Amino acid sequence: MTTLLEISDLKVSVRTTEILRGISVTVEAGETVGLVGESGSGKSTTARAALKLFPDQAATSGAVVVGGTDLLTCPPAEVQDVRANHAAMIFQAPRTALNPVRRIGDSATERLVQVHGVRKNVARGKLVELFGEVGLRDPERLLRLYPHQLSGGMLQRVVIAAALSIDPRLLLADEATSALDVTTQAEVLALLRRLRAERDLGVLFITHDLHLAAAYCDRVYVMKDGLIVDHQPGQTIFENPVNEYTRALAAAVPKLPDREEVPT
């Protein structure tokens, strides 16, 4: 298998606050890797490390290798190359990822036009194809609309299509479905799974939902206080959590009582 992301002993601190305390994470081509933890555990900082997006004045050590390039030691031009060609991020709230006063087509093609120098009409043609690939109907019309005219699920598909427009190998999904209703969430998750298989992508899937990660991901890392405290296949993390914190997360998942236990 091809390793698309390899984070090794990454430490990040801002002034006297340690955000990440020596974490190691890998993502291979064709797999979905979950990164689970409560708010403030460091999971979003870990995802952003793959694009070298650290807090201001952050001190870092370790290694963050994407497509063979160590972002912590390479020159700025190589960092820009990774951001432009190798990795793309899908954020939690699609409405904040798109300019509310610009048409969908202008926002979704901006990266192709401004970074890659693709002609605007060519970029729009590629987005039309990608809109169809992610299940959006009447893509030509959608390009002319504004974000407020689309539902949350449609906007998330637009954001996914825009991320795919650079043909990345690595997708970073930072709470990409948590703002959606359950039905739309299931549709977007199925879409990401299909795209991963068709394009042989590696997906780093960040979520606070251990149950979702266990059901959806090939492997799951559990984070707490800037550390990886558990790592195992998704299918076993509920059955055999090796860390007390993981056991607490698993125990916190609500369960419906058996039918015979329901009082009559």
C-alpha positions as CSV (number, residue, x, y, z in Angstrom):
1,M,0.0,0.0,0.0
2,T,1.0,3.6,-0.6
3,T,1.4,5.8,2.5
4,L,-0.2,9.2,1.8
5,L,0.2,10.7,5.2
6,E,2.7,9.9,7.9
7,I,2.8,12.0,11.0
8,S,5.6,11.0,13.4
9,D,6.1,12.2,17.0
10,L,4.5,15.5,16.2
11,K,4.6,18.1,18.9
12,V,2.9,21.4,18.7
13,S,2.9,24.1,21.4
14,V,1.9,27.8,21.6
15,R,3.9,29.6,24.2
16,T,3.6,27.4,27.3
17,T,0.5,25.4,26.1
18,E,1.1,22.0,24.6
19,I,-1.5,21.2,21.9
20,L,0.0,18.0,20.5
21,R,2.4,15.9,22.6
22,G,4.1,13.5,20.3
23,I,1.5,11.9,18.1
24,S,2.0,9.5,15.2
25,V,-0.7,8.8,12.6
26,T,-0.6,7.2,9.2
27,V,-3.1,7.1,6.3
28,E,-2.7,4.7,3.4
29,A,-4.3,4.9,-0.1
30,G,-7.7,3.3,-0.2
31,E,-8.5,3.4,3.5
32,T,-10.5,5.6,5.8
33,V,-8.8,6.4,9.1
34,G,-10.8,7.8,12.0
35,L,-9.5,10.4,14.5
36,V,-11.8,10.5,17.5
37,G,-11.7,12.7,20.6
38,E,-13.6,15.3,22.6
39,S,-13.4,19.0,21.9
40,G,-9.9,20.3,22.6
41,S,-8.2,16.9,22.3
42,G,-6.1,18.1,19.3
43,K,-7.8,16.2,16.5
44,S,-8.4,19.2,14.2
45,T,-4.9,20.5,14.8
46,T,-3.7,17.0,13.7
47,A,-5.7,17.2,10.5
48,R,-4.5,20.7,9.7
49,A,-0.9,19.6,10.2
50,A,-1.3,17.7,6.9
51,L,-1.5,21.1,5.2
52,K,0.9,22.8,7.7
53,L,-1.9,25.0,9.1
54,F,-0.7,25.6,12.6
55,P,-1.8,28.3,15.1
56,D,0.2,31.5,15.0
57,Q,3.5,31.4,16.8
58,A,3.3,27.6,17.1
59,A,6.5,25.7,17.9
60,T,6.7,22.3,16.2
61,S,8.9,19.2,16.1
62,G,8.6,15.8,14.6
63,A,7.7,15.0,11.0
64,V,4.6,15.5,8.8
65,V,5.1,13.7,5.5
66,V,2.5,14.1,2.7
67,G,3.3,12.5,-0.7
68,G,7.0,12.1,0.3
69,T,7.4,15.7,1.4
70,D,8.1,16.6,5.0
71,L,6.2,19.8,5.5
72,L,8.1,20.7,8.7
73,T,11.4,20.9,6.9
74,C,10.7,21.6,3.2
75,P,10.8,25.1,1.6
76,P,7.5,27.1,1.3
77,A,7.2,26.3,-2.4
78,E,6.9,22.6,-1.6
79,V,4.3,23.2,1.1
80,Q,2.3,25.1,-1.5
81,D,2.6,22.2,-4.0
82,V,1.2,19.8,-1.4
83,R,-1.7,22.1,-0.7
84,A,-2.4,22.7,-4.4
85,N,-2.0,19.1,-5.6
86,H,-1.9,16.4,-3.0
87,A,-4.3,17.1,-0.1
88,A,-7.7,18.8,0.3
89,M,-9.8,19.5,3.4
90,I,-13.5,19.3,3.8
91,F,-14.7,21.5,6.7
92,Q,-17.5,21.0,9.2
93,A,-19.9,23.8,8.1
94,P,-20.1,24.1,4.3
95,R,-21.8,27.5,4.6
96,T,-18.7,29.0,6.1
97,A,-16.5,27.4,3.4
98,L,-18.2,29.4,0.6
99,N,-18.5,33.1,0.2
100,P,-22.2,34.0,0.8
101,V,-22.1,36.9,-1.7
102,R,-20.5,35.0,-4.6
103,R,-22.2,32.5,-6.9
104,I,-21.4,28.8,-6.3
105,G,-19.5,28.6,-9.6
106,D,-17.2,31.4,-8.7
107,S,-16.3,30.0,-5.2
108,A,-16.0,26.4,-6.3
109,T,-13.7,27.1,-9.2
110,E,-11.5,29.7,-7.4
111,R,-8.8,27.2,-6.5
112,L,-8.5,25.9,-10.1
113,V,-8.4,29.4,-11.6
114,Q,-6.3,31.2,-9.0
115,V,-3.8,28.5,-8.0
116,H,-3.6,26.2,-11.0
117,G,-4.2,28.9,-13.7
118,V,-7.0,27.0,-15.4
119,R,-9.2,29.0,-17.7
120,K,-12.5,29.9,-16.1
121,N,-14.7,28.2,-18.6
122,V,-12.5,25.0,-18.4
123,A,-12.7,25.1,-14.6
124,R,-16.5,25.5,-14.7
125,G,-16.7,22.5,-17.1
126,K,-14.8,20.4,-14.7
127,L,-17.0,21.4,-11.8
128,V,-20.1,20.5,-13.9
129,E,-18.7,17.0,-14.3
130,L,-17.8,16.7,-10.6
131,F,-21.2,18.0,-9.5
132,G,-22.7,15.1,-11.4
133,E,-20.2,12.7,-9.8
134,V,-21.2,13.7,-6.3
135,G,-24.9,13.4,-7.1
136,L,-26.0,17.0,-7.7
137,R,-28.6,17.5,-10.4
138,D,-28.7,20.3,-12.9
139,P,-25.1,21.4,-12.3
140,E,-25.2,24.2,-14.8
141,R,-28.0,25.9,-12.9
142,L,-26.3,25.3,-9.5
143,L,-23.2,27.1,-10.6
144,R,-25.3,30.3,-11.0
145,L,-26.9,30.1,-7.5
146,Y,-25.8,31.5,-4.2
147,P,-25.0,29.4,-1.1
148,H,-28.2,30.4,0.7
149,Q,-30.3,28.9,-2.1
150,L,-29.0,25.4,-1.4
151,S,-29.6,23.0,1.4
152,G,-26.8,21.9,3.8
153,G,-26.5,18.6,2.2
154,M,-26.2,20.1,-1.3
155,L,-23.6,22.6,-0.1
156,Q,-21.5,19.8,1.5
157,R,-21.6,18.0,-1.9
158,V,-20.5,21.3,-3.6
159,V,-17.6,21.5,-1.1
160,I,-16.6,17.9,-1.7
161,A,-16.7,18.5,-5.5
162,A,-14.5,21.6,-5.1
163,A,-12.0,19.6,-3.0
164,L,-11.9,16.9,-5.7
165,S,-11.3,19.4,-8.4
166,I,-7.5,19.3,-7.8
167,D,-7.5,15.4,-8.0
168,P,-6.0,15.0,-4.5
169,R,-4.8,11.6,-3.1
170,L,-5.6,12.6,0.5
171,L,-8.9,14.0,1.8
172,L,-9.1,15.5,5.3
173,A,-12.7,15.5,6.5
174,D,-12.9,17.6,9.7
175,E,-16.3,16.9,11.3
176,A,-17.6,17.0,7.7
177,T,-21.0,15.5,8.6
178,S,-21.7,16.6,12.1
179,A,-23.7,19.7,11.0
180,L,-26.0,17.6,8.8
181,D,-29.2,15.7,9.7
182,V,-29.0,12.0,10.1
183,T,-30.4,11.1,6.6
184,T,-28.1,13.6,4.8
185,Q,-25.2,12.5,6.9
186,A,-25.7,8.9,5.7
187,E,-25.8,10.1,2.1
188,V,-22.6,12.1,2.4
189,L,-20.8,9.2,4.2
190,A,-21.8,6.8,1.4
191,L,-20.6,9.3,-1.2
192,L,-17.2,9.6,0.5
193,R,-16.9,5.9,0.7
194,R,-17.7,5.5,-3.0
195,L,-15.3,8.2,-4.0
196,R,-12.6,6.7,-1.9
197,A,-13.0,3.4,-3.6
198,E,-13.2,4.8,-7.1
199,R,-10.2,7.2,-6.8
200,D,-8.1,5.1,-4.3
201,L,-8.1,8.0,-1.9
202,G,-6.8,8.1,1.6
203,V,-9.3,9.7,4.0
204,L,-8.6,11.1,7.5
205,F,-12.0,11.3,9.1
206,I,-12.2,13.5,12.2
207,T,-15.2,13.1,14.5
208,H,-16.2,13.2,18.1
209,D,-18.5,10.2,17.6
210,L,-16.7,7.0,18.4
211,H,-19.7,4.9,17.3
212,L,-19.7,6.5,13.9
213,A,-15.9,6.1,13.6
214,A,-16.1,2.4,14.6
215,A,-18.8,1.7,12.0
216,Y,-17.3,3.7,9.2
217,C,-13.5,3.6,9.5
218,D,-10.9,0.9,8.7
219,R,-8.8,2.0,11.6
220,V,-9.4,4.4,14.5
221,Y,-7.1,6.6,16.6
222,V,-8.5,7.9,19.9
223,M,-7.1,11.2,21.1
224,K,-7.1,12.8,24.6
225,D,-5.2,15.9,25.7
226,G,-3.0,16.0,22.7
227,L,-2.0,12.3,22.8
228,I,-3.0,9.1,21.0
229,V,-4.4,6.9,23.7
230,D,-5.8,4.1,21.6
231,H,-5.4,2.7,18.0
232,Q,-7.0,-0.3,16.5
233,P,-9.3,-1.5,13.7
234,G,-12.7,0.1,13.8
235,Q,-14.5,-3.3,14.1
236,T,-12.7,-4.1,17.4
237,I,-12.5,-0.7,19.1
238,F,-15.9,-1.2,20.8
239,E,-15.3,-4.9,21.5
240,N,-11.8,-4.5,23.1
241,P,-11.0,-0.9,24.0
242,V,-7.5,-1.0,25.5
243,N,-7.6,2.4,27.2
244,E,-9.8,3.6,30.1
245,Y,-10.8,6.7,28.1
246,T,-11.8,4.7,25.1
247,R,-13.9,2.4,27.4
248,A,-15.6,5.5,28.9
249,L,-16.4,6.8,25.4
250,A,-17.8,3.4,24.4
251,A,-19.9,3.2,27.6
252,A,-21.3,6.7,27.0
253,V,-23.0,5.6,23.7
254,P,-26.8,5.5,24.5
255,K,-28.4,2.1,24.1
256,L,-32.0,1.2,23.7
257,P,-33.3,-1.3,26.2
258,D,-34.2,-4.8,25.1
259,R,-37.9,-5.2,24.3
260,E,-38.5,-7.4,27.3
261,E,-36.9,-4.7,29.6
262,V,-39.3,-2.0,28.5
263,P,-42.0,-1.6,31.3
264,T,-45.6,-2.2,30.3
